[in-house]
């Protein structure tokens, strides 16, 4: 049994042994089982059990980052998305992805390996255009990627732990939840929204879900009501959270809206945004010289020009003369030639040519009525049915 002396000392040794094991002979593979990395979660100590679970999270993350194009995000700071490995920040998440791919790899130097407990553990992961680095297959989400790596490529993946990964897809200049398509004005608001979908820990009072136990404990404070008096001005509040917020904002000037370029602080987010535009030129809208569209980032503007005006088409079909801007568009097109329907519904056995279509179909069986009418509250599984309802019942044209 491997002793658990120090969790950070262990992880580099254990991961190195798994890496070296891949290159060894088949006979050696039979003698070494990666599962011997962990002690059995019996009656030894709670600390050993927690260390075991944390290491499992690290190994899963190591496999994700090594065998896919997923990019970890430390947080969103004053100048943009922060790198998990260094102090660099990027206004555009695509620039962070390019930076991470060029300068960093693995998990040894990542910020999330510095944590020694799981209470506040949360890995923010950019899975835009997610694909497997081994076979090139496009993958829809992290859970499918983990299954794919385990089943198709025989990688060591642990499934007996809660998922503490919060995935994001940055498809355009708007922040949008890739699961329910709801749009948000700030990354921290989108991050908070993801608790709706990742319900590892649930509040017994209001049934709100949370990714980790720290978020649940913080939320639980909102249910503790009483009489809380500000020691400075004497104002009374019904919750300790409201009282603390009042003290920080009014008496301590602890403003949360801080400019990442000059450290000036503001009471409201829109004041910071106006300051960054006027003083630093950040957030300025770029007008397309060919049409009337506007863009907030240089990269999205460049993609628009290349795709829509310059008609750049790097990916060509081998069976016809069609060419495409993105490789994913080419893959969708190839279905027309092959006619393959390899994605089968496990409930009704209906087959589909594209994984995205299967995912949308599965919502029928789950009765996932995510498209809600804002007028009468009626829900719909399919967006097309929601559009029809809005047009026929309320006279509104939705896109």
N, C-alpha and C positions, 0 to 999 in steps of 0.2 A: 504494500500500500504506500502511495506517495504521500509524504508528510506535507501538511499545509502550513508552512512556516510564514511565508509572506506572499500575498496574492500577486503583487507586481513582479516579484522575483520569479514566481511560478510560470506566469503566462508566457514569457518569452521562451523559456525552456520547453514548455509543453508544445507550443505552436511550432517551434523549430523541429521537434521530434516528429510531428505529423508531416511537415514539409519534407524532411529527409526520408521519411518512410515511403513516400511516393516513388522515389527513385531506386528503392531496394528491390531485391528479387522477390518472386512470388512466395518462396519458402519463408523469407523473413516476414512478409506481410501476414502470414498465418500465425507467426509467433507474437506479433505486436498488434494489439487491438487498441484503437484510439480511445475506447471507452474506459480503459484502465487509467486515463488521465484523472479520473474523478473517484473520490471515495463514495461509497454507498451512503445515501441519505438515511441513516438509521438513527441510533440513539447516541451518536458520538458527541457532537455539540451543534448548537444552532449556527455558530460561526462557520463551521465546516460546510454545512448545508448551504449557507448563503454564498460562500466562496465558490462552491460547486456550481450553483446556478449562474453566478456572475461570469464564470469562465465559459459556461455554455453559451451565454449571450455573445461573448467575445469571439468564440470560435465560429458561430453563425455569421457574425459581422465580417470576420476575416474571410470567410468563403464568399460572401456577397460582394465585398469590395475587390477581391482578387479575381473572381470569375464573371463579373458584370461591369457595366459602365455606370453603376450607381455612385452618387457623390454625397458624402456626409456634409451636413451644414452645422456649424457650431451654434450660430444664432444670427439674428438680424440686428446689426449695430447701427451706429450713426451714419456710416458711409455705405451700408449695404450688407450683403451676406458674408459672414465671417468664415474663413477657412478653419477646419478642425485641427490643422497641423501647425499653422503659423499665424501671424497677426494680420495677414492680408485680408482686405475687404473688397467686395465687388458689387457694384450697383446692379449688374445683370447676373442672374444665377448661371447663365451659360458661360460667362467668363470665369466664374468660380469652378465650374466643371472642367473647363480647359486647363486652368491653373493646377487643379488637383491632379488631373491626369498626367500633366507634364512633370510636376515637381514632387509629388507624394505618392506613396503606395502603402498597402498593408494597414495595420492598426497600431503598431508599436509606438509611434509618436503621436497618435491621435489623442485629443483631449478627453474622449470618453473612457480611455484606459486609465485615467488618473483617479477615477471614482472608485471608492472602496466599498460602496454599498448600493443597493438597488432602490432605496426609498425614492430618490428623485431622478432615477435613470430614465432617459428619453433620448433616442437617437433620431434626429431629423435627417431624412434621406431624400435626395433629389433622384427620382426614378423616371425622369423625362426620357422618352424613347428607350426605355430599358430593354437590354438584350443580353444574351449569354455570350461571354467572350470565348467560350470553348467551341460552340457550334454555330453561333451567329443568330440563333432563334430569337425573335422578338417576344418579350414577356410583358404581360399586362400589369402585374403587381408583385410585391415582395414575396408573398406566400406562395404564389405559383413558381417564382424563381427558386425558392428553397426546395420545393418539391421536385422541380426540374433538375437541380444540381444533385439531389439525393438519388432520384430514381433513374435519371438518364446518364449521369456522369459519376455516380458512386462516390460522391463527396460526403464527408461526415457532417450531418445536419441534426441538430437536436430539436425535437418537436414537443418535448414535455415541459416547456417553459412558456410563460406568457410573452406575447410579442410586445416589446417596448420600442419598436421602430414606428416612427410617424412618417409616412411617405408623402411626397409632393410631386406634382407634375406641372412644370412651367411651360404651358403650350403657347401662350401669347403674352402680350404686355399686361393683361389683366390677371390678378390673383384669383384662382378658382380651385375649389375642391374637386379633385378628379373623380371622387366617388359619387357625389350628388350634384355636381356642377354649380353649386352656390358660389357667388362671387363676393370678394372681400376687398376692402380698401387698404388693409395693412396686413403684413405677414403675421404679426402677433395675434391678430384677430382670427386669421385662418388657422393658426396653430391651436388656439383655444377651441375652435370649432371642431377640430379633429377628435376631440374627446367624445363627440357624438358617435363616432364610428368605432373608436378603439376603447371599449368599455371593460378594461381589466379590473377596475375597482368601482363599485357602485354605491352611491349615497343611499342609506336606508331611509332617509327622510323624504327626498324628492326624486329618487331614482336617477339622478344625474350620473353619468359615467366619466371615468378618468383613466388616463394612461398609466399613471403610477400612484403609489400610496401618498406621496408628498402632496400631490395636487388634491387628492381627496381630503386630506387633513386640513389643507388650507381652505377648501370649500366648506368644510364642516363648521368653520368659525362663523360663516354667514348665517347659520341656523341658531347660533347662541345669542339669544336676545336678552336685554336687560337695560340697565341704566349706566351709561358710560359717559363720564364728565371730562371735558377737556380741561387740563390743569392750568392752561394758559388763559383762556377766555371764559371758561365756565359753560360753554355750550354743551348741551346734552345730546347723546346719540344712542340709538337703540341697539347697535352692534359695536363690538370692539374694533372690527375692521373699518367701519365708517369713521370711528373716532380717530384711529391711526392715520387714515387717509387725510382727514381734516388737518391733523397736526403737521403732517409732512408737507402738505401743499400750502397751508396758510401760514404756519408759524416757523417752519424750518426751511421753506423755499426749496424743498426736495422735488424739483420738477423732473418728470420722467421724459420730457421731450427735449433732448439734448442734441445740439448740432454736432455731428461727428467730424466736422472740418475745423471748427474754431472753439468748440466746447461751450458756446453760448446756450443758455437754457431758456425754455419757453413754457408757459402755462398750458398751451394748447398745441395740438399737432399741426393744425393749419398755419399757425404762426411760424412754426419751425420750417414748414414746407415753403412758405412765402419767403422767409429769410434765405433759405438755401438756393432758391431760384434767383432772387435779386442780388445776393452777395457772392454766391459761389457758382451760379449758373447750373445748378443741379436740378433736374426735373424739368428742364426746359423742353417744350414740345417742338419736335422736328417736323416740318412740313415736307411732304413728298413733292419733288419738282415736276413729277409727271401727272399727278392726280391730286385730289383734295384730301387725301388721308393724312393723319398726323400720328406720330409715334413718340413714346417717352424714352426709348433707348436706341442707341446707335445700331445695336445688333438686330433688333426687330425691324428697324427701318431698312437695313442692308438686305435682310432676308426678303422683305417685301419687294424691293427694287429688283433683286436677282430673279425672284420667282415670277412676279406679276408683270414686270415691264421689260427686263432683259431676257426673259424666257430661258433662263439657264436650266438645262435638263441633262444632268450628268449620268443618269441611270437609264439604260436602254433595255428594252425587252428583246430576248433572244428569239422570240417566235413571231414578232411583228415589228413594225417600224415605230411604235410608240416609245417615247422617252419621258422621264419623270424627274421632278426636282428632288424628291426624297426617296430613299430606298424602301421605305414603308409603303409609299404609293405604288412602287413597282411590284412589291410582294402582293398587295391587294389586287393589282391588275392581273398577275399571273394566274389567279384563280379562274379567270375567264377562259384561259387556255386549257388548264388541267382539269377543271371541273371537280376537283377533289373537295370532299366534305369530311375533313378529318376531325372536326370538333363536334363531339356527340354529347347530347344532354343525358345526364345520368338518370334523370327522372322519367322522361318520355321517349328517350332514345332518338329523338330528332337530331339530324346532323346538319352542321353548318360549315361553310367554307372559311369563315373568319372567326377568330376567338372573340373579337369584340361583339359580333352578332350573337354568339352563344351566351356571352355575359349578359347582354341585354335581354335575351330570351329567358334566362334563368330568373329574372325578376318576376316573371309571370308566376312561377312556382312558389316564389318567396312572398308573393303578394306585396311586393315592394312598390308602393304607390308614392314614389318620390316627387312626382309632378303634381303640385297642388294648385287649385284655383284660388286666387286671392279674393274672389268675390263670394263664392258659396262654399268654399272649403272642400269641394269634391277632389278626390285624389285619383291619379291615373298611373298605371304601370309604364305605358309607352308615351313618349313625348308627342308623337303624332296624334294620339287620341286627346291629349291635353290641348294641343293646338286647335283641333276640330271643335272641342267643347268651347274654347274661348271665342272662336269665330262664330259658331252657331248660337250659343247661349248668351254671350255678352258682347258680340259685335266687335271683338278685338282681334287684330292680326298679329300673331306672335311668330318670331323667327327662331 
